[in-house]
Amino acid sequence: MKKTIEGSEAMAETVQNCNPDVVACFPITPSTHIAEDLDHIYSNGGIRDFIPVESELSAISALIGASATGGRSFSTTSSQGLALMHEALFNAAGMRLSPVMVVANRALSAPLNIWNDHQDSVSERDSGWLQLFCETNQEACDAIPQAFKIAESIAIPVMVCVDGFYLTHAVEQVDVPDKELIAKYLPKFSPKVKLDSQNPITMGAYAFPSDYQDFRKDLFDDLNNSKADIMRAHDEWAKLTGRKYGNGLFEGYRLEDAEFVFLGMGSVMGNAKEAVDRMRAKGEKVGALKLRSFRPFPGEELAKAIAGKKVAVFEKAISLGGDAPIYTELTTAALEFHPNVVISSFIGGLGGKDVTVEVVVQVLQKIKGQEPLKEWV
């Protein structure tokens, strides 16, 4: 049943219904309401354990311990909080653990800014976590059970990335998945390898040069191969709920005959779809493509979807001293798989700067020329 609810509260209820063993959080804007709601749920007996830690590094460390002992674990954070977790994010992935985290995306300091962009989670793209970006609160609530299923089936942690304030503080109608539905979808967590006093093992042990690279290659290969697991988890959820988001990796909108395409992640894609509809009404062949899985990056699949088109890659993140992250990876994939595409890079929306329907229309108009562009919006 749909209810009118704040996005953060809807996500907290969904986490509760996934039956976690341990939740550990340190509040930071704009993820605070998720942590607060989970604390209230714990106080009312709704989840087994909530640890109010003294820092975000302690939160991810608690999740590592819980997951290593076979527990389903969850946290939420934003911005500097995610940055403070940096070293332990690599530990969680390298130890092949399965925590899930909602990242309420927010700009990184300095200067201090509490508003939305994607720099925080994009900066952790090499940490070994899967990253799923959501356009709406409904998609976020659908992505959380999928994230647990993916993480626990392949032993790689997952971030569910949602735009801070635009989603976390928005009050709208959401069909919050209930416990019965999630129980049909999400099996009991029973990892093959876990810490057990009756069967002592070492996890995350010292690796000599002769072995270290093999461990990293295994994680590299498994993360790249997880595209199939993401699509499978997405399709199984779609069968239960009727809610589908493209193929689980990305979602095209009026894409088939489009000559010009706006590609982006997160809530801005709602305005992108509106812009496409307005331009289509005037006879222009435009479309939109929402990237849902940033890690693993579905380069070959994206290259096929945009073959023969002119594409504006819009990003709420930058790589200081280099080209924008999605643009760089998409260009590399296109060169390898489908070179007959013109890709332009647009950076904007940083620190909460609004990206309106009119801005999307302007971007789509700009890529009608023959030469690729690199511009700030």
C-alpha positions as CSV (number, residue, x, y, z in Angstrom):
1,M,0.0,0.0,0.0
2,K,1.3,3.4,-0.9
3,K,1.7,6.0,1.9
4,T,2.6,9.7,1.9
5,I,6.0,9.6,3.6
6,E,9.3,11.4,3.8
7,G,12.0,9.6,1.7
8,S,14.3,9.0,4.7
9,E,11.5,7.4,6.7
10,A,10.5,5.2,3.8
11,M,14.1,4.0,3.4
12,A,14.4,3.3,7.2
13,E,11.2,1.3,7.2
14,T,12.5,-0.7,4.2
15,V,15.7,-1.4,6.0
16,Q,13.7,-2.6,9.1
17,N,11.7,-4.9,6.9
18,C,14.9,-6.4,5.5
19,N,15.5,-7.8,9.1
20,P,19.1,-6.6,9.7
21,D,21.0,-8.0,12.6
22,V,23.1,-4.9,13.2
23,V,22.6,-1.2,12.3
24,A,25.4,1.2,13.1
25,C,25.2,4.9,12.3
26,F,26.6,8.3,13.1
27,P,24.2,11.1,11.9
28,I,25.4,13.5,9.3
29,T,23.3,15.7,7.1
30,P,21.4,14.8,4.9
31,S,21.3,11.2,5.9
32,T,20.4,12.0,9.5
33,H,16.7,11.3,9.3
34,I,17.4,7.7,8.2
35,A,19.7,7.1,11.2
36,E,17.2,8.8,13.5
37,D,14.3,6.7,12.3
38,L,16.2,3.5,12.6
39,D,17.2,4.4,16.2
40,H,13.5,5.0,16.9
41,I,12.6,1.7,15.3
42,Y,15.2,0.0,17.5
43,S,13.9,1.7,20.7
44,N,10.5,0.3,19.9
45,G,11.8,-3.2,19.3
46,G,11.7,-3.2,15.6
47,I,15.3,-4.2,14.9
48,R,17.8,-6.4,16.8
49,D,20.6,-4.0,17.4
50,F,21.4,-0.3,16.8
51,I,24.9,1.0,17.7
52,P,25.1,4.8,18.1
53,V,28.8,5.0,17.3
54,E,31.1,8.1,17.9
55,S,32.1,8.4,14.2
56,E,31.5,7.2,10.7
57,L,34.7,5.2,10.8
58,S,33.4,3.4,13.8
59,A,30.1,2.8,12.0
60,I,31.7,1.0,9.1
61,S,34.0,-0.9,11.5
62,A,31.0,-2.2,13.4
63,L,29.5,-3.3,10.1
64,I,32.7,-5.1,9.2
65,G,32.6,-7.0,12.5
66,A,28.9,-7.8,12.2
67,S,29.2,-9.0,8.7
68,A,32.3,-11.1,9.4
69,T,30.4,-13.0,12.1
70,G,27.5,-13.7,9.7
71,G,25.2,-10.9,10.5
72,R,23.2,-8.7,8.0
73,S,24.4,-5.2,8.6
74,F,23.5,-1.7,7.5
75,S,24.6,1.9,7.8
76,T,23.9,5.3,6.2
77,T,26.1,8.3,5.8
78,S,26.9,11.3,3.5
79,S,29.8,13.4,2.3
80,Q,32.6,13.8,4.9
81,G,31.2,10.8,6.8
82,L,31.7,8.6,3.8
83,A,35.2,10.1,3.3
84,L,36.0,9.3,7.0
85,M,35.1,5.6,6.2
86,H,37.6,5.5,3.3
87,E,40.2,3.1,4.6
88,A,37.6,0.7,6.0
89,L,35.5,0.7,2.8
90,F,38.5,-1.1,1.2
91,N,38.6,-3.5,4.1
92,A,35.0,-4.5,3.8
93,A,35.3,-5.2,0.1
94,G,38.7,-6.8,0.3
95,M,37.5,-9.2,3.0
96,R,34.5,-10.1,0.8
97,L,31.9,-9.0,3.3
98,S,28.3,-8.0,2.6
99,P,27.2,-4.8,4.4
100,V,24.8,-2.4,2.7
101,M,24.8,1.3,3.0
102,V,22.6,4.1,1.9
103,V,24.6,7.1,0.9
104,A,22.6,10.4,0.9
105,N,24.8,12.1,-1.6
106,R,26.2,15.5,-0.6
107,A,29.1,17.7,-1.7
108,L,32.5,17.4,-0.1
109,S,34.3,20.2,1.7
110,A,35.9,22.7,1.3
111,P,34.2,25.1,1.0
112,L,31.6,23.6,3.4
113,N,28.4,22.7,1.7
114,I,25.5,20.5,2.9
115,W,23.7,20.2,-0.5
116,N,23.6,17.5,-3.1
117,D,26.1,16.3,-5.7
118,H,27.7,12.9,-6.3
119,Q,31.3,13.7,-5.4
120,D,31.2,11.7,-2.2
121,S,30.3,8.3,-3.5
122,V,31.9,8.8,-6.9
123,S,35.2,9.5,-5.1
124,E,34.9,5.9,-3.6
125,R,34.5,4.3,-7.0
126,D,37.7,2.3,-6.6
127,S,37.0,0.9,-3.1
128,G,35.4,-2.3,-4.3
129,W,31.8,-1.5,-3.5
130,L,28.9,-1.8,-5.9
131,Q,27.1,1.5,-6.4
132,L,23.5,1.8,-7.4
133,F,22.1,5.3,-8.0
134,C,18.3,6.0,-7.6
135,E,16.1,8.6,-9.3
136,T,13.2,8.4,-6.9
137,N,12.4,7.4,-3.3
138,Q,10.4,4.5,-4.7
139,E,13.4,3.3,-6.6
140,A,15.5,3.7,-3.4
141,C,13.1,1.5,-1.4
142,D,13.2,-1.1,-4.2
143,A,16.9,-0.9,-4.4
144,I,17.6,-1.6,-0.7
145,P,16.3,-5.3,-0.7
146,Q,18.0,-5.8,-4.0
147,A,21.3,-4.5,-2.5
148,F,21.1,-7.0,0.4
149,K,20.4,-9.8,-2.0
150,I,23.3,-8.9,-4.3
151,A,25.8,-8.2,-1.5
152,E,25.0,-11.5,0.3
153,S,25.0,-13.6,-2.9
154,I,28.3,-12.5,-4.2
155,A,30.1,-11.3,-1.0
156,I,30.7,-7.7,-2.2
157,P,29.2,-4.7,-0.3
158,V,26.7,-2.4,-1.9
159,M,26.0,1.4,-1.7
160,V,22.5,2.6,-2.5
161,C,23.1,6.2,-3.6
162,V,20.3,8.8,-3.3
163,D,20.3,12.5,-3.8
164,G,20.5,14.4,-0.5
165,F,17.5,16.6,0.3
166,Y,16.0,16.1,-3.2
167,L,15.1,12.6,-2.1
168,T,15.9,12.2,1.6
169,H,13.7,15.1,2.7
170,A,11.0,14.9,0.0
171,V,7.5,13.9,1.1
172,E,5.8,11.9,-1.5
173,Q,3.8,8.7,-2.1
174,V,5.9,5.6,-1.8
175,D,4.9,1.9,-1.8
176,V,7.2,0.8,1.1
177,P,7.9,-2.9,0.7
178,D,6.6,-4.8,3.7
179,K,8.2,-7.6,5.7
180,E,6.1,-10.4,4.0
181,L,7.1,-9.3,0.5
182,I,10.8,-8.9,1.4
183,A,10.8,-12.3,3.1
184,K,9.6,-13.9,-0.2
185,Y,12.5,-12.2,-2.0
186,L,15.4,-12.1,0.5
187,P,16.7,-15.4,1.9
188,K,18.2,-15.7,5.3
189,F,21.8,-14.6,5.3
190,S,24.1,-17.5,5.7
191,P,27.6,-16.8,4.5
192,K,29.9,-19.6,3.5
193,V,32.8,-18.1,5.4
194,K,32.4,-16.4,8.8
195,L,34.1,-16.0,12.2
196,D,33.2,-18.8,14.5
197,S,34.7,-19.6,17.9
198,Q,34.1,-23.3,17.3
199,N,35.9,-23.2,13.9
200,P,38.6,-20.4,14.2
201,I,39.8,-18.7,11.0
202,T,41.6,-15.5,10.0
203,M,39.9,-12.9,7.8
204,G,41.8,-10.1,6.0
205,A,45.1,-11.7,6.7
206,Y,48.6,-10.4,5.7
207,A,49.3,-11.1,2.0
208,F,52.8,-11.2,0.6
209,P,53.6,-9.8,-2.9
210,S,53.3,-13.3,-4.4
211,D,49.6,-13.4,-3.4
212,Y,48.2,-9.9,-3.0
213,Q,47.6,-9.3,-6.7
214,D,45.6,-12.5,-7.0
215,F,43.2,-11.4,-4.3
216,R,42.7,-8.0,-6.0
217,K,42.2,-9.6,-9.4
218,D,39.6,-12.0,-7.9
219,L,37.7,-9.0,-6.6
220,F,38.1,-7.1,-9.8
221,D,36.7,-10.0,-11.8
222,D,33.8,-10.7,-9.5
223,L,32.8,-7.1,-9.4
224,N,32.8,-6.8,-13.2
225,N,30.9,-10.1,-13.4
226,S,28.3,-8.8,-10.9
227,K,26.4,-7.1,-13.7
228,A,24.5,-10.4,-14.2
229,D,23.7,-10.6,-10.5
230,I,22.4,-7.0,-10.5
231,M,20.1,-7.7,-13.4
232,R,18.9,-11.0,-11.9
233,A,18.1,-9.4,-8.5
234,H,16.3,-6.5,-10.3
235,D,14.2,-8.9,-12.5
236,E,13.2,-11.1,-9.5
237,W,12.1,-8.0,-7.6
238,A,10.2,-6.7,-10.7
239,K,8.3,-10.0,-10.9
240,L,7.1,-9.6,-7.3
241,T,6.3,-5.9,-7.4
242,G,5.7,-5.0,-11.0
243,R,8.3,-2.2,-10.7
244,K,11.1,-2.3,-13.2
245,Y,14.0,0.1,-13.9
246,G,15.3,-0.7,-17.4
247,N,17.5,-3.8,-17.3
248,G,18.7,-3.0,-13.7
249,L,22.0,-1.5,-15.0
250,F,20.5,1.5,-16.8
251,E,17.1,2.7,-18.0
252,G,16.4,4.3,-21.4
253,Y,13.6,6.8,-21.9
254,R,12.3,7.3,-25.5
255,L,15.7,6.1,-26.6
256,E,15.1,3.8,-29.5
257,D,14.9,6.4,-32.3
258,A,16.6,9.2,-30.4
259,E,19.4,11.1,-32.2
260,F,20.4,13.1,-29.1
261,V,20.6,11.6,-25.6
262,F,21.0,13.1,-22.1
263,L,22.8,10.6,-19.9
264,G,23.0,11.0,-16.1
265,M,22.4,9.6,-12.6
266,G,20.0,10.3,-9.8
267,S,17.0,12.6,-9.3
268,V,18.0,14.9,-12.2
269,M,16.7,12.3,-14.6
270,G,13.1,13.2,-13.6
271,N,13.7,16.7,-15.1
272,A,15.5,15.0,-18.0
273,K,12.5,13.0,-18.9
274,E,10.3,16.1,-18.7
275,A,12.7,17.9,-21.0
276,V,12.6,15.0,-23.5
277,D,8.8,15.0,-23.5
278,R,8.7,18.8,-24.2
279,M,11.2,18.5,-27.0
280,R,9.5,15.4,-28.5
281,A,6.2,17.4,-28.6
282,K,8.1,19.8,-31.0
283,G,9.2,16.9,-33.2
284,E,12.8,16.6,-31.9
285,K,14.3,13.1,-31.7
286,V,15.7,13.2,-28.2
287,G,15.9,10.7,-25.4
288,A,17.3,10.1,-21.9
289,L,19.4,7.3,-20.4
290,K,19.6,6.9,-16.6
291,L,22.7,5.1,-15.4
292,R,21.7,3.0,-12.4
293,S,24.8,1.0,-11.8
294,F,28.0,3.1,-11.7
295,R,29.9,0.2,-10.2
296,P,30.2,-2.1,-11.9
297,F,30.2,0.2,-14.9
298,P,28.3,-1.4,-17.8
299,G,30.5,0.0,-20.5
300,E,29.8,-2.5,-23.3
301,E,26.0,-2.4,-22.7
302,L,25.9,1.4,-22.6
303,A,28.0,1.6,-25.7
304,K,25.5,-0.6,-27.6
305,A,22.6,1.5,-26.3
306,I,24.0,4.8,-27.5
307,A,25.5,3.6,-30.8
308,G,25.0,6.1,-33.6
309,K,23.7,8.8,-31.3
310,K,25.1,12.1,-29.9
311,V,25.2,11.9,-26.2
312,A,25.5,14.6,-23.4
313,V,27.0,13.0,-20.3
314,F,25.8,15.1,-17.4
315,E,27.7,14.6,-14.1
316,K,27.3,16.0,-10.6
317,A,30.9,15.0,-9.9
318,I,34.4,15.9,-11.1
319,S,37.8,14.3,-11.2
320,L,40.1,17.2,-10.4
321,G,43.0,17.3,-12.9
322,G,41.2,15.0,-15.3
323,D,38.0,14.4,-17.3
324,A,34.7,13.7,-15.6
325,P,34.4,10.1,-14.4
326,I,31.4,8.8,-16.3
327,Y,32.5,10.6,-19.5
328,T,35.9,9.0,-19.2
329,E,34.6,5.5,-18.8
330,L,31.9,5.8,-21.4
331,T,34.3,7.2,-24.0
332,T,36.7,4.4,-23.4
333,A,33.9,1.8,-23.8
334,A,32.5,3.5,-26.9
335,L,36.0,3.5,-28.5
336,E,36.2,-0.3,-27.8
337,F,32.7,-1.4,-28.7
338,H,30.8,1.2,-30.8
339,P,33.0,4.1,-32.0
340,N,30.2,5.6,-34.1
341,V,29.0,7.9,-31.3
342,V,29.7,11.5,-30.4
343,I,30.0,12.0,-26.6
344,S,30.1,15.4,-24.9
345,S,30.8,16.1,-21.2
346,F,28.8,18.5,-19.0
347,I,29.5,19.1,-15.4
348,G,26.9,20.8,-13.2
349,G,24.6,20.6,-10.2
350,L,27.5,20.8,-7.8
351,G,26.8,21.7,-4.2
352,G,23.0,21.7,-4.8
353,K,22.9,24.0,-7.8
354,D,19.5,23.3,-9.5
355,V,19.5,21.5,-12.8
356,T,16.1,22.6,-14.2
357,V,14.1,21.2,-17.2
358,E,15.3,24.3,-19.1
359,V,18.9,23.4,-18.4
360,V,18.5,19.9,-19.8
361,V,16.8,21.4,-22.9
362,Q,19.8,23.7,-23.4
363,V,22.3,20.8,-23.0
364,L,20.4,18.7,-25.6
365,Q,20.4,21.7,-28.0
366,K,24.1,22.1,-27.6
367,I,25.1,18.6,-28.7
368,K,23.5,19.0,-32.2
369,G,26.8,20.2,-33.6
370,Q,29.4,17.9,-35.1
371,E,32.1,18.4,-32.5
372,P,32.0,16.9,-29.0
373,L,31.9,19.5,-26.1
374,K,33.3,19.8,-22.6
375,E,31.4,22.4,-20.6
376,W,30.4,23.4,-17.2
377,V,26.6,24.0,-16.8
